[in-house]
Amino acid sequence: MRTSVAVMIVILAGVAPCNGQDAPIVAAQPVATSREMLHKYIGATFGLDGALHATFFSALSHWQDSPPEWGSGTTGYAKRWTSKYAQSAIGNTAKYGVASIFHHDPSFAICQCTGFGRRLRHAVVSPFVARTRDGRQVFSAASLAGFITGHVVSASTWYPAEHGARDGLQDAGVSLMSTIGVDIFKEFRPRRPR
């Protein structure tokens, strides 16, 4: 847990928008409209993204036998999958709800900068950054709300009694690290020429 907190502090200290770099900027990524944000929320929560998130994290939890009270086998996996899916839905609802209030777009956007180091930094800090309607990058309260809410609510409510908010925060740290990994993949995956 302390390692996760330390890593998050180091990353937060390095949060800086891609635009502030010396590299030439190509056209800025457009900010999603309210309708597009609704589609992102629905896709992330009820679409393939939500199902894949639940499948990956429930498999990891099942492999680690966490929580052990849920047992092994198909029944244990089903409990873990349902729990992870609900965590994701709660987290996405908090994330996109807060984003709507602030009129921010917390979704990942490929960096318009050049150079491996700049692109890597952009991908690593992207979970902490949202774009405003005028294109500025700001700290993403929406993403933070999503990470914490989904995991703390589940650990504090339907997980076995000895698990609580502390376990939820630890799970949120693991989820944050995996999101950074996914964003790095998104930043550097090969693209089709336009």
TIBAGU-306519 format. One line per field, with one value per residue: residue number from 1; residue in one letter; chain; x, y, z of N, C-alpha, C, O in turn. Coordinates in steps of 0.001 Angstrom, whole numbers. Example, Ala and Ser with C-alpha at 12.3 -4.5 7.8 and 13.67 -1.06 7.14 Angstrom:
// TIBAGU-306519
n	(1	2)
res	(A	S)
chain	(A	A)
neast	(13190	12850)
nnorth	(-5690	-2250)
nup	(7800	7080)
caeast	(12300	13670)
canorth	(-4500	-1060)
caup	(7800	7140)
ceast	(13200	12900)
cnorth	(-3300	30)
cup	(7800	7870)
oeast	(14236	13409)
onorth	(-3319	1138)
oup	(8465	8039)
***
This chain:
// TIBAGU-306519
n	(1	2	3	4	5	6	7	8	9	10	11	12	13	14	15	16	17	18	19	20	21	22	23	24	25	26	27	28	29	30	31	32	33	34	35	36	37	38	39	40	41	42	43	44	45	46	47	48	49	50	51	52	53	54	55	56	57	58	59	60	61	62	63	64	65	66	67	68	69	70	71	72	73	74	75	76	77	78	79	80	81	82	83	84	85	86	87	88	89	90	91	92	93	94	95	96	97	98	99	100	101	102	103	104	105	106	107	108	109	110	111	112	113	114	115	116	117	118	119	120	121	122	123	124	125	126	127	128	129	130	131	132	133	134	135	136	137	138	139	140	141	142	143	144	145	146	147	148	149	150	151	152	153	154	155	156	157	158	159	160	161	162	163	164	165	166	167	168	169	170	171	172	173	174	175	176	177	178	179	180	181	182	183	184	185	186	187	188	189	190	191	192	193	194)
res	(M	R	T	S	V	A	V	M	I	V	I	L	A	G	V	A	P	C	N	G	Q	D	A	P	I	V	A	A	Q	P	V	A	T	S	R	E	M	L	H	K	Y	I	G	A	T	F	G	L	D	G	A	L	H	A	T	F	F	S	A	L	S	H	W	Q	D	S	P	P	E	W	G	S	G	T	T	G	Y	A	K	R	W	T	S	K	Y	A	Q	S	A	I	G	N	T	A	K	Y	G	V	A	S	I	F	H	H	D	P	S	F	A	I	C	Q	C	T	G	F	G	R	R	L	R	H	A	V	V	S	P	F	V	A	R	T	R	D	G	R	Q	V	F	S	A	A	S	L	A	G	F	I	T	G	H	V	V	S	A	S	T	W	Y	P	A	E	H	G	A	R	D	G	L	Q	D	A	G	V	S	L	M	S	T	I	G	V	D	I	F	K	E	F	R	P	R	R	P	R)
chain	(A	A	A	A	A	A	A	A	A	A	A	A	A	A	A	A	A	A	A	A	A	A	A	A	A	A	A	A	A	A	A	A	A	A	A	A	A	A	A	A	A	A	A	A	A	A	A	A	A	A	A	A	A	A	A	A	A	A	A	A	A	A	A	A	A	A	A	A	A	A	A	A	A	A	A	A	A	A	A	A	A	A	A	A	A	A	A	A	A	A	A	A	A	A	A	A	A	A	A	A	A	A	A	A	A	A	A	A	A	A	A	A	A	A	A	A	A	A	A	A	A	A	A	A	A	A	A	A	A	A	A	A	A	A	A	A	A	A	A	A	A	A	A	A	A	A	A	A	A	A	A	A	A	A	A	A	A	A	A	A	A	A	A	A	A	A	A	A	A	A	A	A	A	A	A	A	A	A	A	A	A	A	A	A	A	A	A	A	A	A	A	A	A	A)
neast	(841	1914	3862	2291	1060	3332	4261	2089	2267	4732	4117	2005	3437	4808	2917	2108	896	829	885	2498	5067	8176	8058	6819	3378	769	-2523	-4769	-6309	-9753	-12224	-14555	-18065	-21104	-22887	-21118	-19602	-21512	-21833	-19259	-19283	-21348	-20246	-17855	-18873	-21074	-20420	-18050	-15615	-16203	-16893	-14506	-12739	-13817	-13500	-10676	-9684	-11146	-10208	-7550	-7947	-9182	-7151	-5386	-6893	-8617	-11206	-10542	-12759	-14733	-14206	-13126	-13243	-16083	-18201	-16868	-15382	-17475	-18626	-16485	-16237	-18713	-18505	-16257	-17258	-19359	-17847	-16452	-18606	-19646	-17395	-17058	-19467	-19138	-16825	-17599	-19792	-18703	-17013	-18908	-20052	-17887	-17428	-15402	-13230	-12209	-11124	-8695	-6418	-4476	-1157	-175	2375	5901	8512	9890	10212	8576	6066	5780	5727	3379	1468	1770	951	-1617	-3970	-4397	-5127	-7393	-9260	-10344	-13205	-12120	-9801	-7607	-5408	-6048	-5897	-7461	-10172	-12307	-11354	-9909	-11994	-13427	-11588	-11249	-13900	-15247	-13725	-13514	-16202	-17095	-15337	-16062	-18720	-19977	-17925	-16376	-16532	-14011	-12594	-12120	-12276	-9534	-8495	-9895	-8721	-6165	-6728	-7595	-5196	-3806	-5489	-5157	-2453	-2662	-4269	-2535	-687	-2314	-2848	-277	96	-1961	-962	1375	733	698	-490	-2946	-2223	-3598)
nnorth	(-1194	1273	1566	1898	4354	5997	5807	6977	9611	10441	10325	12194	14488	14879	15615	17211	19102	17943	19932	21974	21472	21648	20554	20595	21267	19477	19667	20250	17766	17266	18173	16103	16226	16679	14674	12835	12202	10850	8592	7531	6915	4965	3001	2389	1403	-432	-1702	-3480	-2710	-2522	-5195	-6532	-5364	-6294	-9053	-9388	-8353	-9873	-12410	-12119	-11608	-14002	-15827	-14999	-15708	-13891	-12120	-14702	-15867	-16170	-18426	-21035	-22191	-22234	-20814	-19075	-17573	-16382	-14726	-12965	-11855	-10557	-8722	-7176	-6122	-4567	-2790	-1424	-235	1480	3092	4245	5644	7560	8836	9870	11349	13357	14499	15570	17551	19350	19911	18566	16477	13435	11335	9236	10657	10582	11753	14818	15439	14894	12410	9852	10005	12216	11332	9025	10118	11599	9506	8236	10182	10639	9469	11296	13658	15896	17303	20594	22430	24403	23237	23210	21488	20005	19072	15976	15638	14016	11492	10683	10531	8435	6242	5943	5815	3533	1341	1660	1727	-875	-2509	-1708	-2393	-4868	-6740	-9374	-9026	-8387	-6986	-3709	-111	430	-1792	-1286	1130	190	-1578	353	1653	-387	-653	1876	1736	-252	1065	3062	1438	460	2886	3566	1521	2253	4691	3989	1946	482	2446	2723	4069	7195)
nup	(0	837	-1106	-3407	-2832	-2697	-5353	-6673	-5679	-6739	-9467	-9605	-8959	-11262	-13117	-15996	-18642	-22025	-23948	-22972	-23643	-25450	-27970	-31343	-31797	-33125	-34512	-31829	-29767	-30115	-27677	-26043	-26642	-24678	-25436	-26667	-24427	-22923	-24535	-24267	-21544	-21458	-23138	-21745	-19385	-19847	-22171	-24235	-23067	-20285	-19719	-20409	-18586	-16151	-16560	-16808	-14312	-12456	-13021	-12215	-9456	-8784	-9288	-7304	-5169	-3865	-2447	-45	1144	-759	-2120	-4449	-7860	-10138	-8917	-7128	-8976	-10414	-8442	-8048	-10632	-10951	-8861	-9668	-12040	-11074	-9486	-11500	-12864	-10862	-10408	-12998	-13185	-11165	-12156	-14757	-13967	-12262	-14171	-15902	-14301	-14017	-16650	-18042	-19994	-19259	-20656	-22323	-24612	-27507	-27464	-28917	-29241	-29988	-29886	-27854	-24991	-24246	-25145	-23600	-21015	-21249	-21516	-19033	-17177	-17986	-16690	-14690	-15772	-17327	-20063	-20701	-21984	-23577	-24378	-22655	-20392	-17292	-13786	-13129	-11402	-11774	-12684	-10436	-8557	-9701	-9569	-6776	-5667	-6873	-5942	-3122	-2285	-2973	-1444	1072	1323	1	140	2118	5750	7054	5177	4007	3677	3486	2076	-248	-1115	-1645	-3758	-5562	-6099	-7461	-9667	-10791	-11576	-13531	-15363	-16210	-17528	-19635	-20928	-21800	-23644	-25474	-26346	-27750	-29520	-32776	-35489	-38034	-41216	-42218)
caeast	(0	2786	4508	1310	910	4571	4271	1089	2792	5768	3447	1299	4422	5248	1814	2254	230	1639	968	3511	6389	8805	7831	5749	2058	-120	-3854	-5150	-7375	-11017	-12827	-15824	-19308	-21882	-23408	-19986	-19245	-22512	-21484	-18054	-19721	-22095	-19296	-16920	-19593	-21926	-19925	-16935	-14604	-16623	-16808	-13090	-12172	-14283	-12913	-9249	-9435	-11685	-9272	-6412	-8404	-9444	-5828	-4834	-7875	-8950	-11089	-10598	-14087	-15586	-13883	-12553	-14199	-16960	-18970	-15954	-15078	-18687	-18722	-15432	-16552	-19833	-17979	-15399	-18115	-20049	-16832	-16209	-19799	-19696	-16284	-17355	-20554	-18528	-15893	-18298	-20648	-17862	-16568	-20040	-20184	-16793	-17311	-14080	-13151	-11106	-10730	-7345	-6233	-3096	-372	129	3797	6798	9593	9515	10105	7395	4870	5698	5271	1967	674	1848	178	-2961	-5088	-4522	-5354	-8618	-9238	-11487	-13843	-11245	-8630	-6556	-5317	-6132	-5962	-8750	-10887	-13226	-10652	-9616	-13268	-13754	-10696	-11480	-15281	-15554	-13035	-13820	-17595	-17206	-14621	-16746	-20119	-20294	-16815	-16468	-16417	-12665	-12086	-12756	-11815	-8089	-8345	-10405	-7691	-5086	-7226	-7615	-3818	-3515	-6271	-4485	-1244	-3053	-4750	-1329	-175	-3199	-2640	1011	-185	-2747	-102	2422	322	794	-1694	-3120	-2067	-4879)
canorth	(0	2447	1686	2470	5765	6678	5897	7973	10942	10753	10597	13474	15565	15077	15912	18423	18873	17717	21179	22861	21000	22382	19897	21217	20708	19319	20089	19747	16757	17912	17758	15436	16923	15971	13455	11918	11732	9848	7381	6983	6317	3735	2016	1982	729	-1538	-2291	-4419	-2250	-2915	-6655	-6920	-4934	-7247	-10364	-9362	-8169	-10995	-13528	-11838	-11822	-15436	-16456	-14647	-16167	-12702	-12560	-16170	-16287	-16446	-19767	-21245	-22780	-21379	-19930	-18030	-16687	-15618	-13659	-11974	-11155	-9653	-7654	-6289	-5408	-3532	-1775	-635	577	2540	4006	5010	6576	8675	9536	10654	12306	14499	15135	16351	18740	20284	20052	18059	15205	12710	10175	9257	11169	10403	12983	15472	15764	13922	11931	8757	10457	13069	10504	8149	10945	11897	8310	7950	11169	10825	9230	12418	14867	16026	18467	21489	22711	25231	22450	23200	20282	20292	17891	15315	15216	12964	10208	10357	10111	7120	5221	5739	5440	2164	349	1822	1330	-2338	-3089	-1330	-2839	-6275	-7655	-9912	-8020	-7921	-6104	-2413	1011	310	-2713	-589	2076	-605	-2001	1539	1856	-1408	-279	3043	1272	-965	2078	3667	457	463	4151	3463	699	3052	5738	3477	873	891	3071	2632	5381	7818)
caup	(0	893	-2405	-4333	-2490	-3092	-6811	-7065	-5364	-7732	-10737	-9485	-8981	-12640	-14011	-16787	-19913	-23206	-24697	-22429	-24009	-26537	-29249	-32120	-31533	-34259	-34072	-30509	-29751	-29752	-26419	-26287	-26308	-23659	-26066	-26821	-23082	-22563	-25278	-23635	-20276	-21745	-23654	-20697	-18308	-20265	-23407	-24216	-22104	-18939	-19604	-20413	-17306	-15140	-16838	-16488	-12878	-11688	-13209	-11336	-8079	-8629	-9222	-5988	-4187	-3086	-1061	68	1600	-1906	-2583	-5777	-8794	-10932	-8040	-6665	-10095	-10721	-7433	-8315	-11870	-10664	-8021	-10472	-12985	-10290	-9149	-12706	-13127	-9847	-10695	-14212	-12887	-10431	-13059	-15774	-13264	-11880	-15419	-16405	-13447	-14322	-18106	-18410	-20704	-18632	-21447	-22879	-25970	-27937	-27385	-30179	-29187	-30607	-29026	-26975	-23601	-24088	-25317	-22432	-19892	-21497	-21209	-17593	-16412	-18547	-15775	-13760	-16558	-18123	-20947	-20564	-23277	-24427	-24757	-21637	-19584	-15866	-12938	-13308	-10200	-12201	-12685	-9038	-7959	-10244	-9005	-5343	-5369	-7261	-5119	-1704	-2071	-2991	-301	2312	1380	-247	420	3482	6814	7431	4128	4178	2859	3243	955	-1422	-1579	-2221	-5067	-6432	-6533	-8473	-10844	-11372	-12261	-14747	-16306	-16795	-18494	-20808	-21639	-22501	-24823	-26416	-26910	-28624	-30436	-34189	-36045	-39489	-41875	-42613)
ceast	(876	3487	3561	1134	2139	4634	3276	1577	3841	5128	2723	2253	4879	4146	2060	1617	1217	1865	2113	4921	6882	8525	6721	4433	1285	-1495	-4216	-6304	-8685	-11575	-14203	-17001	-20037	-22433	-22294	-19549	-20235	-22205	-20230	-18414	-20423	-21162	-18361	-17602	-20302	-21435	-18779	-15872	-14945	-16498	-15358	-12410	-12547	-13635	-11447	-9025	-10032	-10798	-8056	-6784	-8646	-8125	-5187	-5731	-8269	-10365	-11272	-11965	-15013	-15276	-13300	-13625	-15065	-17733	-18105	-15627	-16283	-18876	-17704	-15747	-17671	-19364	-17144	-16218	-18850	-19081	-16613	-17390	-19898	-18600	-16536	-18473	-20014	-17644	-16636	-19290	-19884	-17375	-17669	-20218	-19139	-16650	-15906	-14230	-11958	-10592	-9329	-7374	-4758	-2396	-87	1601	4606	7871	9100	9282	8861	6108	4687	5177	3786	1088	651	987	-1274	-4101	-5342	-4929	-6688	-8468	-10504	-12070	-12979	-9925	-7492	-6568	-5233	-6115	-7364	-9326	-11821	-12558	-10342	-10879	-13643	-12912	-11062	-12886	-15573	-14954	-13392	-15262	-17708	-16532	-15341	-18163	-20264	-19128	-16980	-16027	-15008	-12006	-12804	-12148	-10329	-7807	-8833	-9396	-6523	-5487	-7254	-6211	-3414	-4241	-5640	-3249	-1602	-3578	-3573	-738	-996	-2999	-1300	830	-933	-1881	844	1986	397	-541	-1742	-2908	-3427	-4905)
cnorth	(1244	2668	2318	3959	6550	6848	6950	9391	11362	11096	11934	14654	15875	15427	17255	18162	18727	19027	22075	22468	21753	21792	20608	20496	20649	19746	19447	18762	17436	17329	17183	16321	16121	14649	12413	11364	10671	8528	6722	6287	4984	2646	1482	1155	-531	-2242	-3257	-4017	-2692	-4410	-7124	-6544	-5933	-8607	-10408	-9295	-9281	-12220	-13349	-12086	-13299	-16201	-16212	-15131	-15025	-12238	-14079	-16693	-16653	-17791	-19812	-21833	-21737	-20385	-18778	-17040	-15816	-14472	-12567	-11175	-10143	-8462	-6666	-5496	-4275	-2420	-843	284	1739	3572	4859	6014	7795	9509	10432	11637	13551	15239	16021	17645	19795	20580	19688	16767	14445	11527	10359	9807	11026	11752	13527	15863	14675	13515	10899	9229	11294	12254	9569	8929	11276	10705	8022	8926	11291	10466	10388	13710	14779	17263	19285	21757	23571	24529	22433	21870	20677	18976	17289	14818	14065	11595	9757	9859	8714	6013	4910	5206	3983	1132	455	1396	-190	-2967	-2804	-1891	-4346	-7235	-8211	-8893	-7516	-7050	-4771	-1372	908	-647	-2072	396	1335	-1106	-832	1834	866	-1075	916	2619	537	11	2781	2730	429	1748	4172	2631	1511	4105	5181	2368	1375	1424	2812	4005	5904	8136)
cup	(0	-436	-3409	-4091	-2940	-4605	-7285	-6787	-6378	-9069	-10694	-9531	-10400	-13601	-14684	-18136	-21061	-23949	-24219	-22814	-25224	-27914	-30012	-31888	-32843	-33750	-32735	-30644	-29350	-28452	-26730	-25880	-25226	-24206	-26226	-25468	-22609	-23265	-24686	-22328	-20515	-22243	-22585	-19617	-18772	-21526	-23186	-23201	-20683	-18715	-19567	-19104	-16218	-15323	-16433	-14975	-12022	-11847	-12308	-9875	-7801	-8474	-7852	-4847	-3246	-3416	-958	490	434	-2549	-3979	-6684	-9467	-10073	-7539	-7765	-10435	-9728	-7710	-9580	-11634	-9844	-8823	-11484	-12270	-9878	-10324	-12999	-12139	-10115	-11924	-13988	-12137	-11356	-14048	-15163	-12864	-13128	-15999	-15612	-13810	-15812	-18566	-19197	-20132	-19456	-22022	-24297	-26314	-27932	-28778	-30245	-29885	-29610	-28027	-25546	-23348	-24193	-24121	-21227	-20035	-21101	-19712	-16790	-16879	-17595	-14805	-14448	-17294	-19004	-20732	-21949	-24184	-24749	-23745	-20898	-18115	-15090	-13022	-11992	-10536	-12161	-11268	-8341	-8432	-9645	-7558	-5072	-5679	-6325	-3637	-1411	-2018	-1782	1014	2420	1175	-80	1829	4527	7088	6360	4276	3273	2551	2088	-340	-1984	-2214	-3613	-6053	-6954	-7616	-9778	-11562	-12154	-13554	-15800	-16972	-17843	-19771	-21610	-22379	-23771	-25876	-27107	-27971	-29580	-31877	-34700	-37557	-40099	-42337	-44074)
oeast	(615	3690	3970	1065	2012	5016	3576	1323	3847	5543	2814	1918	5286	4398	2200	1796	2298	2934	2640	5880	6114	8734	5797	4386	1168	-1590	-3999	-7162	-8721	-11415	-14929	-16931	-19629	-22438	-22509	-19169	-19841	-22306	-20151	-17913	-20124	-21268	-18100	-16971	-20151	-21984	-18577	-15287	-14078	-16052	-15011	-11604	-11689	-13260	-11014	-8264	-9485	-10649	-7582	-6019	-8349	-8005	-4530	-5372	-8257	-10671	-12063	-12294	-15985	-16010	-13020	-14786	-14818	-17900	-18551	-15594	-16123	-19245	-18019	-15552	-17576	-19771	-17303	-15915	-18952	-19439	-16591	-17199	-20201	-18846	-16265	-18437	-20389	-17706	-16333	-19601	-20345	-17330	-17390	-20499	-19452	-15833	-15296	-15231	-10815	-9714	-8845	-8252	-3893	-2964	209	2030	4058	8102	8034	8261	8170	5171	3561	4296	3034	74	-378	355	-2074	-5146	-6396	-5063	-7059	-7659	-11598	-11495	-13081	-9026	-6508	-7602	-4460	-6296	-8352	-9009	-12100	-13141	-10497	-10833	-14125	-13434	-11170	-13044	-16098	-15614	-13554	-15514	-18347	-17097	-15235	-18749	-20647	-19328	-17652	-15238	-14825	-10966	-13980	-11573	-9906	-6981	-8253	-9232	-5955	-4680	-6970	-6045	-2751	-3672	-5598	-3023	-914	-3360	-3615	-334	-441	-2982	-1204	1340	-577	-2043	1088	2798	182	-1598	-719	-3370	-4285	-5901)
onorth	(2179	3807	3181	4741	7639	7911	7728	10289	12507	12046	12721	15704	16998	15531	18287	17086	19317	19222	22862	23082	22407	22464	21157	19269	21639	20166	18253	18902	18124	16141	17708	17063	15007	13634	11233	10197	9700	7463	5496	5200	3992	1494	281	297	-1588	-3276	-3776	-4878	-3180	-4850	-8010	-7308	-6369	-9250	-11360	-10090	-9604	-12996	-14310	-12707	-13789	-17100	-17095	-14982	-15163	-11990	-14665	-17848	-17380	-18243	-18787	-21948	-20534	-19230	-17630	-15830	-14629	-13367	-11380	-9960	-8998	-7327	-5454	-4335	-3164	-1243	377	1451	2863	4777	6060	7115	8929	10738	11620	12657	14669	16469	17098	18700	20982	21416	20395	16060	14756	10795	11480	9461	11322	12763	12769	16534	13661	14200	11049	8892	11101	12461	9346	8459	11236	10881	7608	8523	11971	11111	10445	14746	13727	18148	18735	21358	23491	25140	21719	21211	21557	17903	18023	13722	13225	10638	8581	8869	7899	4968	3746	4243	3267	159	-567	763	-734	-3865	-3581	-1868	-5043	-8448	-7596	-7997	-6323	-6441	-4733	-1693	1269	-356	-2290	489	1795	-1064	-1007	2220	1240	-1201	959	3091	691	-190	3063	3172	381	1709	4738	2983	1464	4376	5836	1895	2557	890	2704	5004	5143	8660)
oup	(-757	-855	-4186	-5040	-3500	-5093	-8190	-7589	-6829	-9733	-11636	-10079	-10700	-14801	-14028	-18706	-21056	-24528	-25005	-22347	-25931	-28924	-29412	-31795	-33564	-32597	-32531	-31515	-28330	-28171	-27575	-24900	-24898	-23509	-25947	-25366	-21963	-22656	-24612	-22037	-19851	-21821	-22516	-19001	-18160	-21907	-22088	-22543	-19958	-17655	-18787	-18573	-15450	-14342	-15784	-14422	-10967	-10903	-11703	-9137	-6711	-7641	-7301	-3679	-2023	-4582	-1697	220	634	-3428	-4600	-6292	-9380	-10466	-7523	-7540	-10716	-10124	-7619	-9610	-12075	-10095	-8676	-11758	-12790	-9914	-10166	-13342	-12537	-10057	-11912	-14538	-12438	-11342	-14161	-15778	-13091	-13140	-16526	-16181	-13901	-16197	-19368	-19078	-20466	-19000	-22185	-25087	-25490	-28343	-29703	-31184	-30318	-28613	-27430	-24946	-22347	-23422	-23678	-20507	-19061	-20425	-19177	-15813	-16236	-17672	-14171	-13797	-17814	-18728	-20597	-22962	-25408	-25326	-23942	-20793	-17736	-15665	-12990	-11531	-9681	-11653	-10937	-7611	-7645	-9255	-7171	-4322	-4826	-5961	-2970	-386	-1118	-1158	1962	3502	2114	-154	2656	4228	7333	6615	4636	2233	1452	1222	-1404	-3200	-3205	-4542	-7238	-8111	-8583	-10862	-12791	-13268	-14563	-16995	-18170	-18919	-20868	-22840	-23468	-24835	-27053	-28297	-28984	-30376	-32147	-34364	-38233	-39548	-42786	-44575)
***
